[in-house]
């Protein structure tokens, strides 16, 4: 099964749940950290990194001696990565989304292809988990292509379980992570902010038509508004994780939830059994 662990907002405990699920699995398991802007699963799993590959996207390079400055490449680019001033043409690689449109419309052979590195894919393992992650270069805005590459690398081999730790929010990187998964777990907290962003995330997953359930982390610090809303929506609450200062302190030192409270491992295992049914 491919399970995506997502959340409408950061700080709800998404990585806490994703790591705990990976550590609770029986059979072959892989963990893919798709939060490429700030991956942190490695802090808790402490994998041995075995390999790394550079990931680049194609960008246009203009050969002005062949260019007739017709402006077709500028017109097709919706991201303003190509600009023409009279007889001068300029490209802005950081704004290019590598759609390839400019290559297709140029009939002068004036556009050549170059590469721009946006990040790296890394892989390794612990004693029981195969580990994958992406690292987006600082300042880059194109997270989705790198996430796609991380998923591709993680799916080169078949596993009984693949845990995909999604970025927070509801934007393109989240969609790229959860798409084509078997189940989505939304992690939230029982606070007004948690409920607000849970609603946004749930509506996004509903539109994608994916099976979804909720895990409420830090249970006990707020009210039951999250529980009531989920009941009205027919959204199952799969598990609640009580708030614990001990867990928060351990988290700050890089310890996983099921290592601090091993009794919760059985709860995660029961959850995984239910998901297979």
KOLTORVO-631149 format. One record per atom (N, C-alpha, C): z, y, x. Coordinates in steps of 0.05 Angstrom, whole numbers, padded with zeros to 5 digits, always signed. Example, Ala and Ser with C-alpha at 12.3 -4.5 7.8 and 13.67 -1.06 7.14 Angstrom:
BEGIN
+00156-00114+00264/+00156-00090+00246/+00156-00066+00264/+00142-00045+00257/+00143-00021+00273/+00157+00001+00258/
This chain:
BEGIN
+00000-00024+00017/+00000+00000+00000/+00000+00025+00017/-00015+00045+00008/-00015+00071+00021/+00001+00090+00003/+00024+00099+00014/+00042+00116-00001/+00043+00144+00012/+00038+00165-00003/+00040+00192+00007/+00066+00204-00002/+00080+00217+00016/+00106+00230+00010/+00101+00260+00013/+00103+00274-00010/+00096+00302-00011/+00119+00318-00024/+00115+00345-00024/+00135+00362-00037/+00121+00389-00042/+00131+00403-00062/+00120+00429-00068/+00129+00450-00048/+00153+00446-00036/+00163+00465-00017/+00174+00451+00008/+00177+00466+00029/+00189+00455+00053/+00219+00453+00052/+00230+00435+00067/+00259+00434+00069/+00273+00416+00048/+00257+00402+00032/+00269+00386+00011/+00278+00358+00021/+00267+00350+00044/+00274+00324+00055/+00251+00305+00055/+00227+00315+00054/+00203+00299+00053/+00201+00280+00077/+00205+00291+00101/+00204+00274+00125/+00228+00254+00126/+00251+00263+00116/+00274+00245+00114/+00267+00220+00098/+00254+00224+00075/+00247+00202+00058/+00225+00185+00070/+00204+00198+00081/+00182+00184+00093/+00191+00166+00116/+00208+00177+00133/+00218+00161+00156/+00236+00138+00146/+00252+00144+00126/+00270+00123+00115/+00254+00100+00102/+00233+00107+00088/+00216+00087+00076/+00203+00069+00097/+00193+00082+00118/+00180+00067+00140/+00200+00048+00153/+00225+00057+00157/+00245+00041+00170/+00256+00019+00152/+00250+00021+00126/+00260+00002+00106/+00240-00020+00099/+00215-00016+00108/+00194-00034+00100/+00197-00062+00113/+00189-00082+00099/+00186-00109+00110/+00157-00115+00112/+00149-00127+00135/+00121-00131+00140/+00110-00110+00159/+00084-00110+00163/+00072-00090+00181/+00072-00063+00168/+00079-00042+00184/+00081-00015+00173/+00072+00005+00193/+00059+00026+00182/+00050+00048+00199/+00060+00074+00186/+00066+00094+00203/+00075+00120+00194/+00055+00140+00205/+00043+00157+00187/+00024+00177+00196/+00035+00204+00188/+00040+00221+00208/+00050+00248+00203/+00026+00266+00199/+00021+00273+00174/-00002+00290+00168/+00005+00320+00166/+00030+00326+00172/+00038+00354+00173/+00031+00365+00201/+00005+00368+00205/-00006+00373+00232/+00002+00400+00243/+00010+00419+00226/+00018+00445+00236/+00045+00444+00248/+00062+00426+00239/+00089+00423+00250/+00099+00395+00247/+00087+00376+00261/+00096+00348+00258/+00124+00344+00269/+00141+00330+00255/+00168+00326+00265/+00178+00297+00260/+00161+00279+00250/+00170+00252+00246/+00177+00238+00272/+00164+00246+00294/+00170+00234+00320/+00198+00239+00330/+00211+00260+00319/+00238+00266+00327/+00257+00244+00318/+00251+00232+00295/+00269+00212+00283/+00261+00184+00290/+00235+00179+00294/+00225+00152+00300/+00224+00148+00330/+00222+00170+00346/+00222+00168+00375/+00202+00147+00385/+00177+00149+00378/+00158+00129+00386/+00149+00132+00415/+00139+00111+00426/+00126+00112+00452/+00097+00118+00448/+00088+00142+00457/+00060+00150+00453/+00042+00136+00473/+00023+00121+00462/+00005+00105+00478/-00022+00118+00484/-00030+00136+00466/-00056+00148+00470/-00059+00174+00455/-00080+00190+00463/-00085+00215+00451/-00115+00221+00453/-00126+00234+00432/-00154+00241+00433/-00157+00270+00423/-00175+00284+00436/-00181+00312+00429/-00199+00312+00404/-00193+00329+00385/-00210+00331+00361/-00223+00358+00360/-00250+00358+00358/-00265+00382+00358/-00284+00384+00334/-00291+00408+00327/-00310+00413+00305/-00335+00427+00316/-00358+00421+00304/-00383+00434+00313/-00384+00464+00305/-00392+00481+00323/-00395+00510+00317/-00422+00519+00327/-00433+00540+00315/-00460+00550+00323/-00459+00568+00347/-00479+00565+00364/-00484+00584+00386/-00512+00594+00383/-00515+00621+00383/-00541+00633+00377/-00557+00638+00403/-00582+00629+00403/-00600+00635+00424/-00617+00659+00415/-00609+00683+00424/-00621+00707+00414/-00651+00709+00421/-00659+00697+00443/-00688+00698+00450/-00705+00684+00430/-00694+00666+00414/-00709+00652+00394/-00704+00663+00366/-00685+00681+00363/-00677+00690+00336/-00695+00714+00327/-00703+00712+00302/-00719+00735+00290/-00701+00752+00272/-00675+00747+00273/-00655+00764+00258/-00662+00765+00228/-00670+00742+00217/-00677+00742+00189/-00652+00743+00171/-00629+00735+00181/-00604+00737+00166/-00598+00713+00149/-00614+00692+00150/-00609+00669+00133/-00582+00656+00139/-00575+00654+00165/-00550+00641+00173/-00526+00658+00164/-00529+00684+00165/-00508+00702+00156/-00504+00699+00125/-00526+00697+00111/-00524+00696+00081/-00511+00670+00072/-00516+00648+00086/-00506+00622+00076/-00476+00618+00084/-00467+00633+00104/-00439+00630+00113/-00420+00645+00094/-00403+00630+00080/-00384+00642+00061/-00358+00650+00075/-00356+00645+00101/-00332+00652+00115/-00336+00674+00136/-00359+00687+00134/-00365+00710+00152/-00362+00703+00181/-00370+00679+00188/-00368+00670+00216/-00393+00680+00232/-00413+00690+00218/-00437+00700+00231/-00443+00728+00220/-00447+00748+00238/-00452+00775+00230/-00476+00786+00246/-00492+00802+00233/-00516+00814+00246/-00514+00844+00244/-00517+00858+00266/-00518+00887+00268/-00545+00894+00280/-00564+00900+00263/-00591+00907+00274/-00603+00884+00288/-00607+00887+00315/-00618+00866+00331/-00596+00852+00348/-00572+00853+00338/-00550+00839+00351/-00537+00820+00331/-00533+00795+00340/-00520+00775+00323/-00495+00765+00337/-00473+00762+00322/-00448+00754+00333/-00436+00730+00317/-00423+00712+00330/-00409+00690+00317/-00379+00692+00322/-00364+00683+00303/-00335+00683+00305/-00325+00654+00301/-00322+00639+00322/-00316+00610+00320/-00291+00604+00305/-00270+00621+00306/-00245+00616+00293/-00248+00617+00262/-00269+00630+00253/-00273+00632+00224/-00292+00611+00213/-00305+00596+00231/-00325+00576+00224/-00312+00552+00212/-00321+00542+00189/-00311+00518+00176/-00329+00494+00181/-00348+00497+00200/-00364+00474+00209/-00378+00460+00185/-00388+00475+00166/-00403+00463+00144/-00431+00454+00151/-00442+00467+00172/-00469+00459+00182/-00491+00474+00167/-00485+00492+00149/-00506+00506+00134/-00524+00522+00151/-00513+00536+00171/-00530+00553+00188/-00550+00537+00204/-00543+00513+00212/-00562+00496+00226/-00586+00489+00208/-00580+00485+00183/-00601+00475+00164/-00621+00497+00157/-00611+00522+00154/-00629+00543+00145/-00645+00557+00167/-00636+00553+00192/-00651+00566+00214/-00677+00551+00220/-00699+00565+00216/-00725+00552+00222/-00738+00562+00248/-00721+00576+00264/-00731+00586+00289/-00720+00570+00313/-00703+00551+00308/-00690+00536+00330/-00672+00553+00346/-00660+00573+00334/-00644+00593+00349/-00614+00586+00349/-00607+00565+00334/-00578+00558+00333/-00573+00531+00346/-00558+00531+00367/-00550+00507+00381/-00521+00500+00373/-00514+00474+00377/-00487+00465+00370/-00469+00464+00394/-00445+00476+00390/-00424+00474+00411/-00400+00461+00397/-00378+00457+00412/-00354+00444+00401/-00330+00463+00405/-00313+00463+00385/-00288+00478+00387/-00264+00459+00381/-00247+00456+00401/-00224+00438+00397/-00203+00452+00379/-00195+00437+00357/-00175+00448+00339/-00148+00434+00341/-00148+00411+00355/-00123+00397+00357/-00126+00369+00370/-00105+00353+00367/-00104+00327+00380/-00093+00306+00360/-00103+00282+00363/-00091+00259+00348/-00077+00242+00369/-00052+00235+00362/-00036+00218+00380/-00027+00193+00366/-00023+00172+00380/-00014+00147+00369/+00003+00131+00388/+00021+00115+00377/+00039+00099+00393/+00054+00080+00375/+00078+00073+00382/+00094+00054+00366/+00123+00054+00373/+00139+00044+00354/+00167+00038+00360/+00168+00007+00360/+00192-00004+00358/+00195-00033+00358/+00181-00045+00333/+00181-00031+00311/+00172-00043+00286/+00151-00026+00271/+00145-00002+00281/+00127+00016+00266/+00105+00027+00285/+00080+00026+00275/+00059+00039+00288/+00059+00068+00280/+00055+00086+00298/+00059+00115+00294/+00034+00130+00299/+00027+00149+00281/+00004+00167+00285/+00012+00195+00277/+00001+00214+00291/+00006+00242+00284/-00017+00260+00294/-00019+00283+00281/-00038+00303+00290/-00023+00328+00299/-00034+00342+00319/-00022+00367+00329/-00044+00388+00328/-00042+00406+00309/-00061+00428+00307/-00055+00449+00328/-00076+00460+00340/-00072+00481+00360/-00059+00506+00347/-00042+00519+00361/-00029+00543+00350/-00050+00564+00343/-00048+00575+00319/-00066+00595+00310/-00090+00585+00295/-00094+00558+00295/-00116+00547+00279/-00109+00546+00250/-00129+00549+00233/-00124+00548+00204/-00137+00524+00191/-00151+00508+00206/-00167+00485+00195/-00151+00459+00198/-00131+00456+00181/-00114+00432+00183/-00127+00407+00171/-00143+00411+00150/-00153+00388+00134/-00171+00369+00151/-00190+00380+00168/-00206+00361+00184/-00189+00344+00203/-00168+00356+00214/-00151+00341+00232/-00135+00320+00217/-00126+00327+00192/-00112+00307+00176/-00130+00284+00169/-00155+00290+00163/-00174+00268+00157/-00176+00250+00181/-00176+00261+00205/-00179+00245+00229/-00154+00228+00234/-00130+00239+00228/-00105+00224+00231/-00106+00200+00212/-00114+00204+00187/-00115+00182+00168/-00136+00161+00176/-00158+00171+00187/-00179+00152+00196/-00168+00134+00218/-00154+00146+00237/-00143+00131+00259/-00122+00111+00249/-00105+00119+00230/-00084+00102+00220/-00095+00079+00203/-00119+00082+00192/-00131+00062+00175/-00150+00044+00190/-00152+00047+00216/-00169+00029+00232/-00159+00000+00230/-00134-00003+00226/-00121-00029+00223/-00108-00032+00196/-00108-00055+00185/-00095-00059+00159/-00065-00065+00162/-00049-00051+00145/-00020-00054+00146/-00011-00062+00118/+00012-00075+00117/+00024-00080+00090/+00032-00053+00078/+00041-00034+00095/+00051-00008+00085/+00040+00013+00104/+00030+00035+00092/+00023+00059+00107/+00036+00083+00093/+00055+00095+00108/+00069+00119+00098/+00056+00144+00109/+00046+00161+00090/+00033+00186+00098/+00051+00209+00092/+00062+00222+00112/+00080+00245+00110/+00063+00270+00107/+00062+00281+00083/+00044+00303+00077/+00056+00330+00084/+00039+00350+00088/+00050+00377+00091/+00062+00387+00065/+00079+00407+00067/+00091+00419+00042/+00070+00436+00028/+00075+00441+00002/+00057+00458-00013/+00038+00443-00031/+00017+00457-00040/-00003+00445-00058/-00032+00452-00049/-00035+00461-00025/-00062+00470-00016/-00079+00447-00005/-00101+00454+00007/-00121+00434+00016/-00110+00413+00034/-00092+00419+00054/-00081+00398+00070/-00066+00376+00055/-00052+00385+00034/-00038+00365+00017/-00058+00347+00002/-00078+00360-00009/-00099+00344-00024/-00112+00324-00005/-00118+00333+00019/-00131+00315+00038/-00113+00291+00045/-00087+00296+00046/-00068+00274+00053/-00064+00254+00030/-00061+00264+00005/-00054+00246-00017/-00078+00232-00028/-00102+00243-00025/-00125+00231-00037/-00129+00203-00026/-00138+00185-00043/-00143+00157-00036/-00118+00141-00030/-00095+00151-00038/-00070+00135-00034/-00064+00119-00060/-00046+00100-00058/-00039+00083-00081/-00017+00095-00098/+00000+00112-00085/+00022+00123-00099/+00032+00148-00085/+00041+00168-00100/+00051+00193-00088/+00081+00196-00096/+00097+00200-00076/+00126+00206-00081/+00130+00235-00076/+00140+00250-00096/+00146+00278-00093/+00176+00281-00088/+00183+00293-00066/+00211+00297-00059/+00219+00326-00067/+00241+00328-00081/+00250+00354-00090/+00281+00356-00087/+00292+00379-00094/+00320+00383-00093/+00329+00396-00120/+00353+00392-00129/+00362+00402-00155/+00370+00431-00155/+00351+00448-00148/+00355+00477-00148/+00332+00491-00163/+00335+00516-00171/+00313+00530-00184/+00288+00531-00167/+00290+00535-00141/+00267+00535-00123/+00254+00507-00122/+00271+00487-00121/+00261+00459-00120/+00246+00453-00145/+00256+00460-00168/+00243+00455-00194/+00216+00470-00196/+00217+00495-00188/+00192+00512-00190/+00169+00499-00174/+00175+00491-00150/+00154+00480-00133/+00147+00451-00140/+00167+00437-00151/+00161+00410-00161/+00140+00411-00184/+00143+00431-00201/+00124+00434-00223/+00095+00438-00212/+00093+00455-00192/+00067+00460-00180/+00055+00435-00167/+00072+00421-00152/+00063+00396-00139/+00055+00375-00159/+00072+00372-00180/+00067+00351-00200/+00040+00356-00215/+00036+00381-00222/+00011+00387-00236/-00013+00382-00218/-00011+00387-00193/-00033+00381-00174/-00038+00351-00174/-00017+00335-00172/-00021+00305-00171/-00032+00295-00197/-00022+00307-00219/-00032+00299-00246/-00063+00303-00247/-00072+00326-00237/-00101+00331-00238/-00117+00312-00221/-00105+00302-00200/-00118+00282-00183/-00117+00254-00195/-00101+00250-00216/-00100+00225-00230/-00086+00203-00214/-00067+00210-00196/-00054+00191-00180/-00027+00183-00191/-00019+00158-00188/+00009+00150-00197/+00029+00165-00181/+00050+00174-00194/+00069+00192-00180/+00097+00188-00191/+00117+00191-00174/+00145+00190-00181/+00160+00210-00164/+00186+00214-00171/+00202+00235-00158/+00226+00223-00145/+00233+00232-00121/+00259+00227-00108/+00273+00254-00106/+00298+00255-00117/+00314+00280-00116/+00333+00277-00093/+00329+00294-00073/+00347+00295-00049/+00368+00316-00054/+00390+00313-00039/+00413+00332-00040/+00425+00333-00069/+00425+00310-00082/+00435+00309-00109/+00464+00317-00109/+00471+00335-00128/+00499+00344-00131/+00503+00373-00123/+00483+00386-00110/+00487+00413-00102/+00479+00434-00123/+00463+00425-00143/+00453+00443-00163/+00460+00434-00191/+00439+00435-00209/+00443+00427-00236/+00424+00404-00243/+00421+00398-00269/+00404+00375-00277/+00378+00384-00289/+00370+00409-00283/+00345+00419-00294/+00320+00403-00284/+00321+00394-00259/+00299+00377-00249/+00298+00351-00265/+00321+00339-00269/+00322+00314-00284/+00311+00317-00313/+00319+00339-00326/+00310+00344-00353/+00280+00349-00354/+00270+00364-00335/+00241+00370-00335/+00225+00344-00331/+00234+00328-00312/+00220+00303-00307/+00219+00285-00332/+00242+00285-00346/+00243+00268-00371/+00223+00278-00391/+00220+00305-00394/+00201+00316-00413/+00172+00310-00405/+00167+00308-00379/+00140+00303-00370/+00134+00274-00368/+00154+00257-00373/+00149+00228-00369/+00146+00221-00340/+00158+00237-00322/+00155+00233-00293/+00180+00218-00284/+00176+00193-00274/+00199+00177-00267/+00214+00187-00242/+00241+00188-00244/+00257+00193-00221/+00263+00167-00208/+00252+00162-00184/+00253+00137-00171/+00280+00132-00157/+00293+00155-00149/+00317+00152-00133/+00330+00179-00130/+00357+00180-00128/+00371+00204-00121/+00387+00199-00096/+00387+00219-00078/+00401+00217-00053/+00423+00238-00053/+00448+00230-00054/+00470+00249-00056/+00471+00268-00031/+00478+00293-00037/+00482+00311-00014/+00505+00302+00003/+00501+00304+00029/+00522+00296+00048/+00520+00314+00073/+00542+00327+00079/+00543+00343+00104/+00540+00325+00128/+00550+00301+00127/+00548+00282+00149/+00518+00277+00155/+00502+00273+00134/+00474+00268+00137/+00460+00292+00149/+00467+00316+00140/+00455+00341+00150/+00461+00344+00180/+00486+00338+00188/+00493+00341+00216/+00478+00321+00233/+00475+00296+00223/+00461+00276+00237/+00431+00282+00239/+00420+00294+00217/+00392+00301+00217/+00386+00322+00239/+00405+00340+00244/+00402+00361+00264/+00401+00349+00292/+00411+00325+00295/+00410+00312+00322/+00388+00291+00324/+00371+00289+00303/+00348+00271+00304/+00354+00242+00295/+00375+00239+00278/+00381+00212+00267/+00369+00209+00239/+00358+00186+00233/+00346+00182+00207/+00367+00176+00186/+00360+00181+00161/+00379+00178+00139/+00391+00149+00138/+00373+00129+00140/+00382+00102+00137/+00398+00092+00161/+00397+00107+00183/+00413+00101+00206/+00441+00111+00202/+00444+00134+00189/+00470+00146+00184/+00484+00133+00160/+00468+00127+00139/+00478+00114+00116/+00462+00088+00111/+00468+00067+00126/+00452+00043+00124/+00453+00030+00097/+00473+00036+00081/+00474+00025+00054/+00450+00034+00036/+00438+00057+00044/+00416+00067+00028/+00390+00051+00034/+00390+00036+00055/+00366+00021+00062/+00359+00001+00040/+00379-00011+00027/+00373-00029+00005/+00361-00015-00019/+00370+00010-00023/+00358+00026-00045/+00328+00031-00040/+00322+00038-00015/+00294+00043-00009/+00277+00017-00011/+00289-00005-00003/+00275-00031-00005/+00270-00039-00034/+00290-00033-00051/+00286-00039-00080/+00264-00021-00091/+00263+00004-00082/+00242+00022-00091/+00215+00012-00083/+00212+00002-00058/+00187-00008-00049/+00178-00033-00065/+00198-00050-00072/+00192-00073-00088/+00182-00065-00116/+00194-00044-00127/+00185-00035-00153/+00156-00024-00152/+00150-00010-00130/+00123+00002-00127/+00102-00020-00125/+00109-00042-00112/+00089-00064-00110/+00083-00077-00137/+00102-00074-00155/+00098-00086-00182/+00080-00068-00199/
